[in-house]
Amino acid sequence: MIETNYIRGDFWFGSMLMIINRGLGMSLAPLRYNSTPEITLINLVSK
């Protein structure tokens, strides 16, 4: 939370949507402290 306000979630900038998730990746150790893996499914539907 010190570096940025955009850790995870949906953020609107006018008509542009930015989606940030926690992801799946791991570093050298197979451990994700307090951050469960996440996959985001985005469905695009034409108007």
PyMOL Python script that loads the backbone (N, CA, C, O; Angstrom):
from pymol import cmd

cmd.read_pdbstr("""\
ATOM      1  N   MET A   1       0.812  -1.203   0.000  1.00  0.00           N
ATOM      2  CA  MET A   1       0.000   0.000   0.000  1.00  0.00           C
ATOM      3  C   MET A   1       0.855   1.268   0.000  1.00  0.00           C
ATOM      4  O   MET A   1       0.342   2.358  -0.251  1.00  0.00           O
ATOM      5  N   ILE A   2       2.127   1.138   0.273  1.00  0.00           N
ATOM      6  CA  ILE A   2       2.993   2.321   0.316  1.00  0.00           C
ATOM      7  C   ILE A   2       3.286   2.827  -1.094  1.00  0.00           C
ATOM      8  O   ILE A   2       3.322   4.036  -1.323  1.00  0.00           O
ATOM      9  N   GLU A   3       3.496   1.902  -2.047  1.00  0.00           N
ATOM     10  CA  GLU A   3       3.932   2.300  -3.381  1.00  0.00           C
ATOM     11  C   GLU A   3       2.808   2.833  -4.259  1.00  0.00           C
ATOM     12  O   GLU A   3       2.999   3.812  -4.980  1.00  0.00           O
ATOM     13  N   THR A   4       1.640   2.202  -4.206  1.00  0.00           N
ATOM     14  CA  THR A   4       0.567   2.583  -5.123  1.00  0.00           C
ATOM     15  C   THR A   4      -0.802   2.306  -4.515  1.00  0.00           C
ATOM     16  O   THR A   4      -0.932   1.496  -3.597  1.00  0.00           O
ATOM     17  N   ASN A   5      -1.798   2.970  -5.024  1.00  0.00           N
ATOM     18  CA  ASN A   5      -3.179   2.713  -4.605  1.00  0.00           C
ATOM     19  C   ASN A   5      -3.804   1.588  -5.416  1.00  0.00           C
ATOM     20  O   ASN A   5      -4.895   1.118  -5.093  1.00  0.00           O
ATOM     21  N   TYR A   6      -3.114   1.155  -6.471  1.00  0.00           N
ATOM     22  CA  TYR A   6      -3.674   0.171  -7.385  1.00  0.00           C
ATOM     23  C   TYR A   6      -3.081  -1.215  -7.111  1.00  0.00           C
ATOM     24  O   TYR A   6      -2.252  -1.702  -7.880  1.00  0.00           O
ATOM     25  N   ILE A   7      -3.501  -1.834  -6.032  1.00  0.00           N
ATOM     26  CA  ILE A   7      -3.033  -3.168  -5.659  1.00  0.00           C
ATOM     27  C   ILE A   7      -3.870  -4.226  -6.350  1.00  0.00           C
ATOM     28  O   ILE A   7      -3.328  -5.155  -6.950  1.00  0.00           O
ATOM     29  N   ARG A   8      -5.179  -4.095  -6.272  1.00  0.00           N
ATOM     30  CA  ARG A   8      -6.110  -5.013  -6.928  1.00  0.00           C
ATOM     31  C   ARG A   8      -7.463  -4.342  -7.032  1.00  0.00           C
ATOM     32  O   ARG A   8      -7.797  -3.457  -6.243  1.00  0.00           O
ATOM     33  N   GLY A   9      -8.239  -4.774  -8.017  1.00  0.00           N
ATOM     34  CA  GLY A   9      -9.580  -4.227  -8.165  1.00  0.00           C
ATOM     35  C   GLY A   9      -9.829  -3.629  -9.533  1.00  0.00           C
ATOM     36  O   GLY A   9      -9.002  -3.748 -10.437  1.00  0.00           O
ATOM     37  N   ASP A  10     -10.978  -2.985  -9.677  1.00  0.00           N
ATOM     38  CA  ASP A  10     -11.401  -2.338 -10.915  1.00  0.00           C
ATOM     39  C   ASP A  10     -11.330  -0.830 -10.713  1.00  0.00           C
ATOM     40  O   ASP A  10     -11.794  -0.308  -9.699  1.00  0.00           O
ATOM     41  N   PHE A  11     -10.748  -0.138 -11.682  1.00  0.00           N
ATOM     42  CA  PHE A  11     -10.600   1.309 -11.582  1.00  0.00           C
ATOM     43  C   PHE A  11     -11.013   1.942 -12.893  1.00  0.00           C
ATOM     44  O   PHE A  11     -10.577   1.512 -13.961  1.00  0.00           O
ATOM     45  N   TRP A  12     -11.849   2.958 -12.818  1.00  0.00           N
ATOM     46  CA  TRP A  12     -12.315   3.671 -14.006  1.00  0.00           C
ATOM     47  C   TRP A  12     -11.582   5.001 -14.126  1.00  0.00           C
ATOM     48  O   TRP A  12     -11.444   5.735 -13.148  1.00  0.00           O
ATOM     49  N   PHE A  13     -11.113   5.303 -15.335  1.00  0.00           N
ATOM     50  CA  PHE A  13     -10.507   6.584 -15.676  1.00  0.00           C
ATOM     51  C   PHE A  13     -11.290   7.134 -16.851  1.00  0.00           C
ATOM     52  O   PHE A  13     -10.944   6.893 -18.008  1.00  0.00           O
ATOM     53  N   GLY A  14     -12.347   7.872 -16.550  1.00  0.00           N
ATOM     54  CA  GLY A  14     -13.254   8.316 -17.602  1.00  0.00           C
ATOM     55  C   GLY A  14     -14.013   7.113 -18.135  1.00  0.00           C
ATOM     56  O   GLY A  14     -14.749   6.461 -17.394  1.00  0.00           O
ATOM     57  N   SER A  15     -13.835   6.811 -19.438  1.00  0.00           N
ATOM     58  CA  SER A  15     -14.516   5.659 -20.027  1.00  0.00           C
ATOM     59  C   SER A  15     -13.601   4.435 -20.129  1.00  0.00           C
ATOM     60  O   SER A  15     -14.007   3.407 -20.670  1.00  0.00           O
ATOM     61  N   MET A  16     -12.371   4.538 -19.615  1.00  0.00           N
ATOM     62  CA  MET A  16     -11.417   3.432 -19.684  1.00  0.00           C
ATOM     63  C   MET A  16     -11.402   2.658 -18.364  1.00  0.00           C
ATOM     64  O   MET A  16     -11.315   3.248 -17.287  1.00  0.00           O
ATOM     65  N   LEU A  17     -11.489   1.336 -18.464  1.00  0.00           N
ATOM     66  CA  LEU A  17     -11.493   0.466 -17.291  1.00  0.00           C
ATOM     67  C   LEU A  17     -10.137  -0.211 -17.150  1.00  0.00           C
ATOM     68  O   LEU A  17      -9.619  -0.774 -18.115  1.00  0.00           O
ATOM     69  N   MET A  18      -9.565  -0.159 -15.960  1.00  0.00           N
ATOM     70  CA  MET A  18      -8.319  -0.861 -15.664  1.00  0.00           C
ATOM     71  C   MET A  18      -8.634  -1.919 -14.613  1.00  0.00           C
ATOM     72  O   MET A  18      -9.195  -1.605 -13.563  1.00  0.00           O
ATOM     73  N   ILE A  19      -8.272  -3.185 -14.895  1.00  0.00           N
ATOM     74  CA  ILE A  19      -8.523  -4.292 -13.976  1.00  0.00           C
ATOM     75  C   ILE A  19      -7.175  -4.843 -13.520  1.00  0.00           C
ATOM     76  O   ILE A  19      -6.341  -5.207 -14.348  1.00  0.00           O
ATOM     77  N   ILE A  20      -6.962  -4.903 -12.230  1.00  0.00           N
ATOM     78  CA  ILE A  20      -5.715  -5.424 -11.667  1.00  0.00           C
ATOM     79  C   ILE A  20      -6.052  -6.592 -10.754  1.00  0.00           C
ATOM     80  O   ILE A  20      -6.925  -6.488  -9.892  1.00  0.00           O
ATOM     81  N   ASN A  21      -5.346  -7.712 -10.950  1.00  0.00           N
ATOM     82  CA  ASN A  21      -5.556  -8.842 -10.055  1.00  0.00           C
ATOM     83  C   ASN A  21      -4.225  -9.274  -9.434  1.00  0.00           C
ATOM     84  O   ASN A  21      -3.164  -8.766  -9.796  1.00  0.00           O
ATOM     85  N   ARG A  22      -4.299 -10.208  -8.506  1.00  0.00           N
ATOM     86  CA  ARG A  22      -3.111 -10.659  -7.783  1.00  0.00           C
ATOM     87  C   ARG A  22      -2.265 -11.621  -8.590  1.00  0.00           C
ATOM     88  O   ARG A  22      -1.097 -11.830  -8.262  1.00  0.00           O
ATOM     89  N   GLY A  23      -2.819 -12.212  -9.634  1.00  0.00           N
ATOM     90  CA  GLY A  23      -2.064 -13.083 -10.524  1.00  0.00           C
ATOM     91  C   GLY A  23      -1.820 -14.465  -9.957  1.00  0.00           C
ATOM     92  O   GLY A  23      -2.304 -14.809  -8.879  1.00  0.00           O
ATOM     93  N   LEU A  24      -1.055 -15.257 -10.707  1.00  0.00           N
ATOM     94  CA  LEU A  24      -0.766 -16.641 -10.336  1.00  0.00           C
ATOM     95  C   LEU A  24       0.691 -16.869  -9.982  1.00  0.00           C
ATOM     96  O   LEU A  24       1.007 -17.816  -9.261  1.00  0.00           O
ATOM     97  N   GLY A  25       1.571 -16.035 -10.465  1.00  0.00           N
ATOM     98  CA  GLY A  25       3.011 -16.264 -10.394  1.00  0.00           C
ATOM     99  C   GLY A  25       3.573 -16.355  -8.986  1.00  0.00           C
ATOM    100  O   GLY A  25       3.001 -15.853  -8.018  1.00  0.00           O
ATOM    101  N   MET A  26       4.715 -17.015  -8.919  1.00  0.00           N
ATOM    102  CA  MET A  26       5.449 -17.135  -7.663  1.00  0.00           C
ATOM    103  C   MET A  26       6.908 -16.797  -7.934  1.00  0.00           C
ATOM    104  O   MET A  26       7.374 -16.909  -9.068  1.00  0.00           O
ATOM    105  N   SER A  27       7.615 -16.394  -6.918  1.00  0.00           N
ATOM    106  CA  SER A  27       9.035 -16.113  -7.075  1.00  0.00           C
ATOM    107  C   SER A  27       9.831 -17.387  -6.823  1.00  0.00           C
ATOM    108  O   SER A  27       9.358 -18.473  -7.159  1.00  0.00           O
ATOM    109  N   LEU A  28      10.988 -17.292  -6.260  1.00  0.00           N
ATOM    110  CA  LEU A  28      11.839 -18.457  -6.031  1.00  0.00           C
ATOM    111  C   LEU A  28      11.222 -19.458  -5.057  1.00  0.00           C
ATOM    112  O   LEU A  28      11.360 -20.668  -5.239  1.00  0.00           O
ATOM    113  N   ALA A  29      10.549 -18.965  -4.037  1.00  0.00           N
ATOM    114  CA  ALA A  29       9.912 -19.847  -3.053  1.00  0.00           C
ATOM    115  C   ALA A  29       8.441 -20.055  -3.425  1.00  0.00           C
ATOM    116  O   ALA A  29       7.764 -19.095  -3.793  1.00  0.00           O
ATOM    117  N   PRO A  30       7.933 -21.289  -3.337  1.00  0.00           N
ATOM    118  CA  PRO A  30       6.520 -21.534  -3.672  1.00  0.00           C
ATOM    119  C   PRO A  30       5.586 -21.084  -2.551  1.00  0.00           C
ATOM    120  O   PRO A  30       4.856 -21.894  -1.979  1.00  0.00           O
ATOM    121  N   LEU A  31       5.615 -19.794  -2.242  1.00  0.00           N
ATOM    122  CA  LEU A  31       4.868 -19.251  -1.120  1.00  0.00           C
ATOM    123  C   LEU A  31       4.334 -17.886  -1.500  1.00  0.00           C
ATOM    124  O   LEU A  31       5.069 -17.052  -2.027  1.00  0.00           O
ATOM    125  N   ARG A  32       3.063 -17.655  -1.235  1.00  0.00           N
ATOM    126  CA  ARG A  32       2.456 -16.345  -1.466  1.00  0.00           C
ATOM    127  C   ARG A  32       1.845 -15.891  -0.149  1.00  0.00           C
ATOM    128  O   ARG A  32       0.727 -16.287   0.179  1.00  0.00           O
ATOM    129  N   TYR A  33       2.543 -15.084   0.595  1.00  0.00           N
ATOM    130  CA  TYR A  33       2.082 -14.632   1.902  1.00  0.00           C
ATOM    131  C   TYR A  33       0.906 -13.672   1.754  1.00  0.00           C
ATOM    132  O   TYR A  33       1.023 -12.619   1.128  1.00  0.00           O
ATOM    133  N   ASN A  34      -0.224 -14.049   2.336  1.00  0.00           N
ATOM    134  CA  ASN A  34      -1.422 -13.201   2.391  1.00  0.00           C
ATOM    135  C   ASN A  34      -1.893 -12.753   0.999  1.00  0.00           C
ATOM    136  O   ASN A  34      -2.465 -11.672   0.860  1.00  0.00           O
ATOM    137  N   SER A  35      -1.659 -13.567  -0.014  1.00  0.00           N
ATOM    138  CA  SER A  35      -2.108 -13.229  -1.363  1.00  0.00           C
ATOM    139  C   SER A  35      -2.428 -14.515  -2.110  1.00  0.00           C
ATOM    140  O   SER A  35      -1.547 -15.126  -2.715  1.00  0.00           O
ATOM    141  N   THR A  36      -3.685 -14.921  -2.066  1.00  0.00           N
ATOM    142  CA  THR A  36      -4.084 -16.140  -2.753  1.00  0.00           C
ATOM    143  C   THR A  36      -4.029 -15.928  -4.269  1.00  0.00           C
ATOM    144  O   THR A  36      -4.309 -14.826  -4.741  1.00  0.00           O
ATOM    145  N   PRO A  37      -3.671 -16.967  -5.042  1.00  0.00           N
ATOM    146  CA  PRO A  37      -3.647 -16.835  -6.500  1.00  0.00           C
ATOM    147  C   PRO A  37      -5.032 -16.485  -7.031  1.00  0.00           C
ATOM    148  O   PRO A  37      -6.048 -16.857  -6.443  1.00  0.00           O
ATOM    149  N   GLU A  38      -5.060 -15.764  -8.150  1.00  0.00           N
ATOM    150  CA  GLU A  38      -6.335 -15.286  -8.690  1.00  0.00           C
ATOM    151  C   GLU A  38      -6.280 -15.279 -10.211  1.00  0.00           C
ATOM    152  O   GLU A  38      -5.267 -14.904 -10.802  1.00  0.00           O
ATOM    153  N   ILE A  39      -7.369 -15.694 -10.840  1.00  0.00           N
ATOM    154  CA  ILE A  39      -7.542 -15.603 -12.281  1.00  0.00           C
ATOM    155  C   ILE A  39      -8.781 -14.758 -12.536  1.00  0.00           C
ATOM    156  O   ILE A  39      -9.817 -14.963 -11.903  1.00  0.00           O
ATOM    157  N   THR A  40      -8.678 -13.817 -13.453  1.00  0.00           N
ATOM    158  CA  THR A  40      -9.809 -12.967 -13.804  1.00  0.00           C
ATOM    159  C   THR A  40     -10.330 -13.363 -15.171  1.00  0.00           C
ATOM    160  O   THR A  40      -9.563 -13.455 -16.130  1.00  0.00           O
ATOM    161  N   LEU A  41     -11.623 -13.597 -15.266  1.00  0.00           N
ATOM    162  CA  LEU A  41     -12.270 -13.922 -16.534  1.00  0.00           C
ATOM    163  C   LEU A  41     -13.021 -12.685 -16.997  1.00  0.00           C
ATOM    164  O   LEU A  41     -13.897 -12.176 -16.298  1.00  0.00           O
ATOM    165  N   ILE A  42     -12.668 -12.209 -18.181  1.00  0.00           N
ATOM    166  CA  ILE A  42     -13.296 -11.009 -18.729  1.00  0.00           C
ATOM    167  C   ILE A  42     -14.091 -11.401 -19.961  1.00  0.00           C
ATOM    168  O   ILE A  42     -13.528 -11.905 -20.933  1.00  0.00           O
ATOM    169  N   ASN A  43     -15.376 -11.176 -19.925  1.00  0.00           N
ATOM    170  CA  ASN A  43     -16.259 -11.441 -21.061  1.00  0.00           C
ATOM    171  C   ASN A  43     -16.523 -10.135 -21.808  1.00  0.00           C
ATOM    172  O   ASN A  43     -17.032  -9.173 -21.232  1.00  0.00           O
ATOM    173  N   LEU A  44     -16.172 -10.111 -23.097  1.00  0.00           N
ATOM    174  CA  LEU A  44     -16.430  -8.945 -23.924  1.00  0.00           C
ATOM    175  C   LEU A  44     -17.694  -9.200 -24.734  1.00  0.00           C
ATOM    176  O   LEU A  44     -17.799 -10.205 -25.437  1.00  0.00           O
ATOM    177  N   VAL A  45     -18.641  -8.291 -24.632  1.00  0.00           N
ATOM    178  CA  VAL A  45     -19.921  -8.442 -25.321  1.00  0.00           C
ATOM    179  C   VAL A  45     -20.133  -7.194 -26.175  1.00  0.00           C
ATOM    180  O   VAL A  45     -20.022  -6.072 -25.679  1.00  0.00           O
ATOM    181  N   SER A  46     -20.439  -7.390 -27.458  1.00  0.00           N
ATOM    182  CA  SER A  46     -20.692  -6.238 -28.327  1.00  0.00           C
ATOM    183  C   SER A  46     -22.063  -5.645 -28.023  1.00  0.00           C
ATOM    184  O   SER A  46     -22.979  -6.339 -27.582  1.00  0.00           O
ATOM    185  N   LYS A  47     -22.175  -4.360 -28.268  1.00  0.00           N
ATOM    186  CA  LYS A  47     -23.435  -3.665 -28.004  1.00  0.00           C
ATOM    187  C   LYS A  47     -24.418  -3.875 -29.119  1.00  0.00           C
ATOM    188  O   LYS A  47     -25.535  -3.361 -29.063  1.00  0.00           O
TER     189      LYS A  47
END
""", "prot")
cmd.dss("prot")
cmd.show_as("cartoon", "prot")
cmd.util.cbc("prot")
cmd.orient("prot")
